[in-house]
Amino acid sequence: MKSMFLTIAILLTVACCGGATIVAALNTDTSSDKVEDTATVQETSAASQPAKKADGISGDGTWMIPSDVKPGKYKTTVPSKSFGCYWARLRGTSGELSDIIANGSANAGSQVLITIDATDKAFQSTRCGSWTRISD
């Protein structure tokens, strides 16, 4: 009798807390009812980080200044289907309230203008759409 081998793989990406990729696989050899399962955790690669463009910022995430995002003035129009935009200029990335230099929120369809300073450590954006750099 031919043996059949079934592999089920599950890939989960954890977006918070540094982002790790968890891969779990369940292997079943149907000829012997043998089941093996494995799980591995690995750091998220740069390719799975939030998208960035030379002239702007795209998607949700936290970007480091100046390695990910250049200081300057940026604008966005909050997408019409957004549940509301939240943005923050950060002096640190510990998650403490004291890390926030300035922050704000806006409703769908609103235009937002911000200035990211060279002294900022990071910029965070959630549900704001794409930001376009308009000047230094």
Backbone bond lengths (Angstrom), bond angles and torsions (degrees), N, CA, C in turn:
res aa  C-N    CA-C-N  psi(-1)  N-CA   C-N-CA  omega(-1)  CA-C   N-CA-C  phi
1 M - - - 1.438 - - 1.521 108.94 -
2 K 1.336 117.02 137.03 1.459 121.24 178.61 1.516 109.84 -72.66
3 S 1.339 115.71 138.50 1.467 118.11 176.44 1.523 109.45 -89.61
4 M 1.301 114.55 145.17 1.458 119.91 177.83 1.523 108.23 -112.19
5 F 1.311 115.58 142.25 1.454 120.96 -178.58 1.518 107.64 -125.44
6 L 1.299 116.86 125.98 1.451 122.63 -177.52 1.525 109.08 -118.31
7 T 1.312 116.93 130.88 1.458 121.20 176.62 1.517 109.06 -121.73
8 I 1.301 115.03 128.32 1.458 121.27 175.64 1.524 106.76 -115.88
9 A 1.312 116.75 124.88 1.464 120.43 -179.75 1.516 109.77 -119.73
10 I 1.301 115.03 138.48 1.454 121.48 178.74 1.523 107.62 -122.55
11 L 1.326 116.61 129.85 1.458 121.45 178.88 1.513 108.10 -120.45
12 L 1.324 116.18 120.77 1.454 122.13 178.16 1.515 108.37 -119.38
13 T 1.303 117.52 137.50 1.451 120.96 174.91 1.518 107.80 -115.36
14 V 1.307 116.04 124.65 1.451 121.79 178.09 1.520 107.08 -93.79
15 A 1.323 116.95 116.94 1.455 121.43 -173.68 1.511 113.07 -83.62
16 C 1.289 118.61 -20.41 1.457 119.15 -178.05 1.516 111.30 -96.27
17 C 1.258 114.92 172.85 1.464 124.11 168.16 1.523 113.24 56.10
18 G 1.304 118.97 45.25 1.450 121.90 177.54 1.508 113.91 92.01
19 G 1.308 117.93 -17.59 1.456 122.08 175.04 1.515 113.61 68.23
20 A 1.298 117.17 108.69 1.459 121.84 174.91 1.514 107.60 -122.86
21 T 1.306 115.59 152.22 1.451 119.61 176.55 1.517 107.79 -103.42
22 I 1.320 116.68 127.13 1.458 121.52 179.92 1.527 107.33 -110.93
23 V 1.311 115.57 122.70 1.459 120.02 179.98 1.520 107.83 -117.32
24 A 1.316 116.40 125.05 1.465 120.93 178.12 1.518 107.97 -123.97
25 A 1.315 116.71 137.61 1.459 120.25 179.14 1.520 109.16 -131.66
26 L 1.304 115.65 140.08 1.457 122.09 176.35 1.515 106.68 -119.66
27 N 1.324 117.01 116.52 1.462 122.37 -178.97 1.527 108.34 -108.06
28 T 1.313 116.57 129.03 1.462 121.08 179.63 1.521 109.42 -126.92
29 D 1.310 116.19 122.48 1.455 122.06 173.82 1.525 105.46 -95.75
30 T 1.332 117.56 104.97 1.465 121.49 -173.58 1.526 112.94 -68.92
31 S 1.306 118.13 -16.08 1.458 118.58 -179.69 1.525 111.84 -77.90
32 S 1.351 117.55 -23.00 1.465 118.39 -178.19 1.527 112.42 -126.32
33 D 1.317 116.37 7.86 1.463 121.47 -177.43 1.529 111.83 54.50
34 K 1.312 116.20 28.91 1.461 121.91 179.35 1.531 108.46 -87.24
35 V 1.325 116.78 130.68 1.460 121.47 179.92 1.527 108.76 -122.19
36 E 1.312 116.08 130.22 1.465 121.53 176.06 1.519 107.13 -125.01
37 D 1.317 116.88 137.64 1.450 118.29 174.19 1.526 109.15 -130.20
38 T 1.299 115.24 146.62 1.452 121.31 -179.72 1.513 108.88 -138.75
39 A 1.309 116.63 154.28 1.464 120.91 175.69 1.520 108.25 -144.61
40 T 1.307 116.42 140.10 1.454 120.91 176.41 1.524 108.61 -134.35
41 V 1.304 115.46 151.52 1.461 121.84 175.74 1.509 107.34 -124.46
42 Q 1.326 116.62 131.83 1.448 120.43 178.37 1.517 109.83 -139.38
43 E 1.327 116.03 153.09 1.453 121.26 179.12 1.517 110.34 -62.94
44 T 1.325 115.81 147.77 1.450 121.34 178.18 1.521 109.56 -69.94
45 S 1.313 117.15 135.83 1.455 121.10 178.51 1.516 110.18 -79.53
46 A 1.314 117.11 162.05 1.458 122.10 178.77 1.522 111.68 -59.57
47 A 1.320 117.38 -28.55 1.462 121.16 -178.82 1.523 112.32 -65.68
48 S 1.342 117.58 -23.74 1.456 119.21 -179.18 1.520 112.82 -98.99
49 Q 1.315 117.78 5.15 1.451 121.70 174.70 1.523 109.86 -73.04
50 P 1.350 117.54 162.78 1.460 119.08 178.57 1.525 111.78 -53.79
51 A 1.333 115.88 142.93 1.464 121.35 -177.80 1.522 110.82 -67.50
52 K 1.317 116.47 144.72 1.455 121.04 175.33 1.514 108.86 -137.67
53 K 1.327 115.71 153.29 1.450 121.90 179.45 1.520 107.93 -125.11
54 A 1.320 117.40 159.63 1.457 121.94 -179.95 1.527 111.06 -60.41
55 D 1.333 117.13 -34.56 1.456 120.67 -175.94 1.526 112.93 -107.06
56 G 1.315 118.67 13.25 1.456 118.91 -179.08 1.506 113.81 -177.79
57 I 1.332 114.29 -167.02 1.458 123.49 -176.98 1.525 106.80 -131.37
58 S 1.327 117.74 132.32 1.455 120.77 -177.65 1.518 110.15 -126.12
59 G 1.321 116.35 131.05 1.462 120.47 175.53 1.507 113.41 92.91
60 D 1.326 114.78 -179.24 1.455 122.18 178.65 1.515 109.85 -89.76
61 G 1.318 117.72 147.14 1.451 120.25 175.74 1.509 112.90 156.34
62 T 1.324 114.16 -172.18 1.463 122.72 176.53 1.520 106.92 -125.11
63 W 1.328 116.71 127.49 1.460 123.01 -176.61 1.517 109.86 -118.37
64 M 1.321 115.49 140.43 1.463 121.45 178.93 1.525 109.47 -84.18
65 I 1.341 115.49 143.47 1.454 122.91 177.67 1.524 106.84 -103.34
66 P 1.298 124.42 131.02 1.449 128.86 -2.28 1.533 113.55 -98.57
67 S 1.343 118.53 5.96 1.470 119.34 -174.30 1.530 113.02 -66.71
68 D 1.337 118.09 -36.07 1.464 121.26 179.88 1.526 112.42 -100.04
69 V 1.315 116.29 -37.43 1.461 122.37 -175.45 1.523 109.13 -134.60
70 K 1.314 116.02 133.44 1.458 121.09 177.36 1.525 110.03 -79.28
71 P 1.334 117.23 143.44 1.464 119.16 172.62 1.528 109.65 -59.38
72 G 1.314 117.35 152.78 1.460 121.77 178.48 1.506 111.24 150.77
73 K 1.327 115.37 -173.65 1.458 122.15 178.74 1.526 108.94 -94.99
74 Y 1.331 115.27 135.87 1.462 122.48 -178.15 1.520 109.86 -130.69
75 K 1.332 115.75 152.57 1.461 120.28 175.49 1.520 109.72 -136.48
76 T 1.327 114.79 154.86 1.460 121.58 174.48 1.521 108.70 -149.25
77 T 1.299 115.83 155.41 1.460 121.87 167.24 1.523 105.47 -113.38
78 V 1.325 115.98 119.65 1.464 121.20 -176.05 1.531 108.64 -62.65
79 P 1.348 117.18 128.24 1.470 120.49 -178.58 1.535 112.25 -54.48
80 S 1.313 116.30 145.11 1.468 121.92 -176.58 1.530 112.75 -62.54
81 K 1.327 117.66 -25.77 1.468 120.37 -179.40 1.530 112.45 -97.28
82 S 1.336 117.33 9.01 1.460 121.28 179.74 1.526 110.26 -74.12
83 F 1.326 115.38 145.05 1.468 120.88 175.11 1.524 110.46 -84.58
84 G 1.329 116.96 10.62 1.457 121.69 -179.25 1.508 110.53 121.79
85 C 1.308 114.74 137.82 1.464 122.71 -178.26 1.525 109.52 -93.93
86 Y 1.333 116.58 140.26 1.466 122.53 170.76 1.521 107.34 -129.38
87 W 1.344 116.99 134.13 1.458 121.57 176.40 1.521 108.81 -136.81
88 A 1.335 116.00 155.59 1.469 120.63 178.17 1.524 109.92 -151.80
89 R 1.330 115.51 136.32 1.465 122.82 167.71 1.521 105.56 -93.37
90 L 1.341 115.91 131.25 1.467 120.20 -171.44 1.522 113.29 -120.90
91 R 1.347 115.71 142.50 1.468 121.48 173.73 1.530 110.75 -93.97
92 G 1.331 116.48 -9.26 1.456 122.74 178.91 1.514 109.83 -161.71
93 T 1.324 116.46 172.14 1.464 120.57 -177.45 1.530 112.23 -123.77
94 S 1.337 116.67 28.38 1.464 120.30 -178.96 1.526 112.56 -78.54
95 G 1.334 116.93 -15.10 1.456 120.42 -177.05 1.517 113.20 91.17
96 E 1.322 117.18 -2.19 1.457 121.61 178.28 1.528 110.16 -76.70
97 L 1.330 117.22 149.10 1.463 120.97 177.63 1.524 112.01 -58.98
98 S 1.314 117.38 -30.60 1.465 121.06 -179.61 1.530 112.64 -66.94
99 D 1.335 117.73 -12.96 1.475 121.31 176.58 1.530 111.99 -72.95
100 I 1.317 117.83 -20.25 1.465 121.49 -174.72 1.528 110.73 -80.08
101 I 1.342 115.27 119.71 1.464 121.89 173.97 1.525 108.62 -83.30
102 A 1.320 115.69 -49.23 1.466 123.37 178.54 1.514 107.32 -154.50
103 N 1.344 116.49 148.78 1.456 120.08 177.35 1.516 109.00 -151.34
104 G 1.311 115.60 168.86 1.448 119.19 179.49 1.509 111.42 -167.43
105 S 1.321 114.21 172.94 1.460 120.49 177.08 1.515 108.24 -139.87
106 A 1.317 116.10 159.02 1.466 121.43 -179.82 1.516 109.26 -151.81
107 N 1.307 115.36 151.13 1.464 122.00 178.83 1.526 111.16 -83.17
108 A 1.315 114.77 163.91 1.465 121.59 176.61 1.522 109.69 -54.13
109 G 1.334 116.08 136.49 1.454 122.31 178.88 1.519 114.78 87.61
110 S 1.325 117.46 -11.75 1.469 121.20 -179.89 1.518 111.22 -76.69
111 Q 1.335 115.63 150.35 1.456 120.67 173.64 1.526 107.66 -99.43
112 V 1.331 116.61 137.55 1.461 122.34 -178.84 1.515 108.33 -124.37
113 L 1.329 116.52 134.77 1.465 123.57 174.91 1.518 108.11 -120.03
114 I 1.324 116.97 132.17 1.462 121.43 177.90 1.522 109.25 -136.23
115 T 1.330 115.57 159.44 1.461 121.74 172.03 1.512 108.08 -122.34
116 I 1.319 116.35 119.81 1.463 122.38 175.59 1.518 106.50 -94.05
117 D 1.336 116.77 120.32 1.465 121.85 -178.82 1.523 110.98 -86.37
118 A 1.323 115.65 156.19 1.467 121.18 178.22 1.530 111.24 -63.54
119 T 1.329 117.59 -23.11 1.469 121.37 179.69 1.528 112.74 -83.75
120 D 1.353 118.34 -10.31 1.466 121.20 176.38 1.522 109.17 -67.81
121 K 1.327 116.64 144.53 1.464 120.03 177.68 1.530 111.58 -89.67
122 A 1.346 116.55 -35.25 1.463 119.88 -176.19 1.526 110.32 -153.99
123 F 1.341 114.69 164.08 1.464 122.64 175.55 1.514 107.94 -131.73
124 Q 1.338 116.51 132.87 1.469 122.11 -179.41 1.516 109.30 -118.24
125 S 1.322 117.03 139.33 1.455 122.38 179.81 1.530 109.49 -143.31
126 T 1.343 115.99 133.23 1.461 122.03 179.18 1.523 109.48 -135.28
127 R 1.314 117.22 123.34 1.469 125.03 176.83 1.528 113.09 60.16
128 C 1.345 117.44 27.37 1.469 121.27 -178.55 1.524 112.62 -98.29
129 G 1.315 118.28 -10.47 1.456 121.06 -175.78 1.517 110.54 83.66
130 S 1.317 116.27 -157.64 1.465 122.23 -177.98 1.534 110.37 -89.13
131 W 1.323 115.07 136.00 1.471 121.96 176.19 1.510 108.50 -99.74
132 T 1.336 116.92 135.68 1.463 123.05 178.27 1.518 108.92 -110.53
133 R 1.325 116.13 129.62 1.461 120.56 177.09 1.527 107.61 -76.50
134 I 1.351 116.69 124.20 1.458 119.96 -176.14 1.522 113.19 -109.16
135 S 1.335 118.00 -17.21 1.468 120.73 175.29 1.515 110.31 -170.33
136 D 1.335 115.00 170.51 1.483 120.90 177.95 1.502 110.75 -73.67
